[in-house]
Amino acid sequence: MPQRTILITGASDGIGAVAAAELAARGDRVLAVGRSPEKTARVAERIGVEHFACDFARLDDVRALAAEVRARTDRLDVLANNAGGIFGERTMTPDGHEQTLQVNHLAPFLLTTLLLDRLRAGDGLVVNTSSVASRLFAHLDLDDLGNARRYTPQKAYGDAKLANILFTKGLHAHHHDEGIDTVAIHPGNVATNFAAETSSPLRFIYHTPLRRLVLISPEKGAANLTWAIDGEPGRTWVPGEYYEQLKVPRRVNPQQDDPELVEAFWRRSAELVGVAA
């Protein structure tokens, strides 16, 4: 397989770091993105890849990241939007958005939009990491995307993970004819530092001995991510669709199959980050 240029966000820990190491070992050019400059640099130096620091809670950081990536490469074969998290109390970012929505959806939406020409040049693939939380906790309200009326950490996270699926479907509808493929995946409930910053009950699964019983290893989660990255559109997976651990789930959130909501959410997301729909 020819060398690919692959950008992975959330690559300073967990499945992002493991996937970055595996892809780099195969000979791909990996651009690793993480929130912490120090942590990201340590991981990147250990596995021998290029690295970038970016705090998704600041959209100016995302714009700067896109500019730096554009300066370093004229094509992207894969963009893996893997960064995300669940948080505690409802917090607004400096950009005026609820933190969970921005970190998990608005920042990846903006980054992808700013790199569309590089993805077109590479007949690129966009992999969006979602979660079963999209059907367990989510119900999106376009008039209250920041959950000002009914916030809980798990509701905000579920909504953001549903947003990843709606974004995947919108990206397919808007840009598939330009040679860009996209797929959303839930890589599994992985034993990482996820949920370290939340007051949600999920914290007790991820940060107590329960994790040994119900969570999979970062290596298994990374294998599910690389399955999507290496997959052949139309054969391995269907472009624009959502998979849970390599399979189409039997039960999904009914909102994800509403084409009117997909389009309205696409336009609302573009408005919130200040790009053309």
C-alpha positions in Angstrom: 0.0 0.0 0.0 1.4 3.5 -0.9 2.3 5.8 2.0 -0.8 7.7 3.2 -0.9 11.0 5.1 -3.1 10.4 8.1 -4.1 13.0 10.7 -5.4 11.6 14.0 -6.8 13.9 16.7 -6.8 12.7 20.3 -3.5 11.0 19.6 -1.7 11.7 22.8 -3.4 8.9 24.7 -5.7 5.9 24.4 -6.8 4.5 21.1 -5.5 7.5 19.2 -1.9 6.9 20.4 -2.1 3.2 19.8 -3.5 3.6 16.3 -0.9 6.3 15.4 1.9 4.0 16.5 0.6 1.1 14.4 0.0 3.2 11.3 3.4 4.8 11.6 5.1 1.4 12.0 3.5 0.4 8.7 5.1 3.3 6.9 2.2 5.8 6.8 2.9 9.5 7.5 1.0 10.3 10.7 0.2 13.7 12.0 -0.7 13.3 15.7 -2.8 16.0 17.4 -3.3 16.3 21.1 -4.5 18.9 23.7 -1.3 18.8 25.8 1.8 20.0 24.0 4.1 18.0 26.4 2.2 14.8 26.3 1.6 14.9 22.6 5.3 15.6 22.0 6.4 12.6 24.2 4.1 10.2 22.4 5.1 11.5 18.9 8.8 11.3 19.7 8.4 7.8 21.0 6.6 6.5 17.9 8.4 8.8 15.4 5.6 10.9 14.0 4.9 14.7 13.5 2.8 16.3 16.2 0.6 19.3 16.8 -1.0 20.7 19.9 -4.6 21.9 19.8 -7.2 22.7 22.5 -10.6 22.0 20.9 -12.2 24.2 23.5 -10.7 27.1 21.5 -11.7 27.4 17.9 -8.8 29.8 17.2 -6.6 26.8 18.1 -8.4 24.7 15.5 -8.0 27.4 12.9 -4.3 27.6 13.7 -4.0 23.8 13.5 -5.6 23.7 10.1 -3.3 26.4 8.8 -0.2 24.5 10.1 -1.4 21.3 8.5 -2.1 23.0 5.2 1.4 24.5 5.3 3.0 21.1 5.8 1.1 19.0 3.3 -0.8 19.3 0.0 -3.0 16.3 0.6 -4.7 14.3 3.3 -5.7 10.7 2.7 -7.3 10.2 6.1 -8.6 12.6 8.8 -9.6 10.6 12.0 -11.7 12.9 14.2 -11.0 10.9 17.4 -10.6 13.6 20.1 -13.5 14.0 22.5 -14.6 13.8 26.1 -17.3 14.0 28.7 -17.2 16.7 31.3 -18.7 17.8 34.6 -20.6 21.0 35.2 -22.0 22.9 32.3 -19.2 25.1 31.0 -19.1 27.6 28.2 -16.0 27.9 26.0 -14.3 31.3 25.1 -16.2 30.9 21.8 -19.6 30.9 23.6 -20.5 27.3 23.1 -21.2 24.5 25.6 -17.9 22.7 26.1 -19.0 19.1 25.3 -20.7 20.1 22.1 -17.6 22.2 21.0 -14.9 19.7 21.8 -16.7 16.6 20.4 -18.5 18.2 17.4 -18.0 21.8 16.5 -14.2 21.7 16.6 -14.0 18.6 14.4 -16.6 20.1 12.1 -14.5 23.2 11.7 -11.2 21.3 11.3 -12.7 19.1 8.6 -14.2 22.0 6.7 -10.9 23.9 6.7 -9.1 20.8 5.3 -11.6 19.9 2.7 -9.4 20.8 -0.2 -6.6 18.7 1.2 -9.0 15.8 1.5 -10.2 16.3 -2.0 -6.6 16.1 -3.2 -6.2 12.8 -1.6 -9.6 11.3 -2.4 -9.7 11.5 1.4 -11.5 9.5 4.1 -13.0 11.1 7.2 -13.5 8.8 10.2 -15.6 10.2 13.0 -15.5 8.5 16.4 -19.0 8.3 17.9 -20.4 6.2 20.8 -23.3 4.1 21.9 -24.1 7.2 24.0 -25.7 8.5 20.8 -28.7 6.2 21.4 -28.6 5.8 25.1 -28.7 9.5 26.2 -29.2 11.7 23.2 -32.1 13.8 21.8 -30.9 16.9 19.9 -32.9 20.1 20.0 -31.7 22.6 17.4 -33.0 25.4 19.6 -31.0 24.2 22.6 -27.8 22.5 21.3 -26.0 23.6 24.5 -28.5 22.0 26.8 -29.2 25.2 28.7 -32.6 23.8 29.7 -31.8 20.2 30.7 -28.1 19.6 31.1 -26.5 16.5 32.5 -23.0 15.4 31.6 -24.3 12.2 29.9 -27.0 14.0 28.0 -24.5 16.5 26.7 -22.1 13.7 25.7 -24.8 11.6 24.1 -26.0 14.7 22.1 -22.4 15.3 20.9 -21.9 11.7 19.9 -25.2 11.8 17.9 -23.9 15.1 16.4 -20.9 13.1 15.1 -23.2 10.7 13.3 -25.3 13.6 11.8 -22.1 15.3 10.7 -21.0 12.0 9.0 -24.3 11.8 7.1 -24.1 15.5 6.2 -20.5 15.3 5.0 -21.5 12.3 2.8 -24.5 14.2 1.4 -22.5 17.4 0.7 -19.1 16.1 -0.4 -19.2 12.4 -1.4 -19.5 13.4 -5.1 -16.1 15.3 -4.7 -14.3 12.0 -3.8 -14.5 12.3 0.0 -15.8 9.2 1.9 -16.8 9.3 5.5 -17.9 6.8 8.2 -18.7 7.0 11.9 -17.7 4.3 14.4 -18.0 3.4 18.0 -14.7 1.7 18.7 -15.9 0.2 22.0 -15.9 1.1 25.6 -12.1 1.4 26.0 -10.1 1.4 29.2 -8.4 4.9 28.9 -8.4 8.2 30.8 -11.8 8.9 29.3 -14.3 10.4 31.8 -11.6 11.6 34.1 -13.0 15.1 34.1 -16.7 14.3 34.7 -19.1 13.9 37.6 -21.2 11.5 35.4 -21.8 7.9 36.7 -19.5 6.9 33.8 -16.6 7.9 35.9 -17.2 4.9 38.2 -16.9 2.5 35.2 -13.8 4.0 33.8 -11.9 4.8 37.0 -12.7 2.0 39.4 -12.0 -1.8 39.4 -15.2 -2.2 37.3 -13.1 -1.2 34.3 -11.5 -4.6 34.2 -14.9 -6.3 33.8 -16.7 -4.1 31.2 -14.0 -2.2 29.2 -11.9 -3.4 26.3 -8.1 -2.6 25.9 -6.8 0.4 24.0 -5.3 -2.0 21.5 -8.7 -3.6 20.7 -10.3 -0.1 20.4 -7.4 1.0 18.2 -7.9 -2.0 16.0 -11.5 -1.0 15.5 -10.4 2.5 14.5 -7.8 1.2 12.0 -10.4 -1.1 10.6 -12.3 2.0 9.5 -9.1 3.8 8.4 -8.0 0.8 6.3 -11.4 -0.1 5.0 -12.6 0.0 1.4 -15.7 2.2 1.0 -18.6 0.2 -0.3 -17.1 -3.1 0.7 -15.7 -2.9 4.3 -18.3 -0.3 5.3 -21.0 1.8 3.7 -20.0 5.5 3.3 -22.1 7.9 5.5 -23.1 5.2 7.9 -22.5 4.4 11.6 -20.9 1.2 13.0 -20.5 -0.2 16.5 -17.4 -2.4 16.8 -17.4 -3.3 13.0 -21.1 -3.9 12.7 -24.2 -1.8 11.8 -26.1 -1.7 15.2 -29.6 -3.2 15.3 -30.8 -0.3 17.4 -30.0 3.4 16.6 -31.2 6.8 17.7 -34.1 7.5 15.3 -32.9 11.1 14.9 -29.8 9.9 13.0 -32.0 8.8 10.0 -33.9 12.1 9.7 -32.5 13.7 6.5 -34.2 17.1 7.3 -32.5 17.1 10.7 -29.1 16.1 9.1 -29.3 19.1 6.7 -30.6 21.6 9.3 -27.9 20.5 11.8 -25.2 20.8 9.1 -26.3 24.4 8.5 -26.5 25.2 12.2 -23.1 23.8 12.8 -21.6 25.9 9.9 -23.2 29.0 11.4 -21.9 28.3 14.9 -18.3 28.0 13.7 -18.5 30.7 11.1 -18.0 28.9 7.8 -20.2 28.6 4.7 -22.7 25.8 4.8 
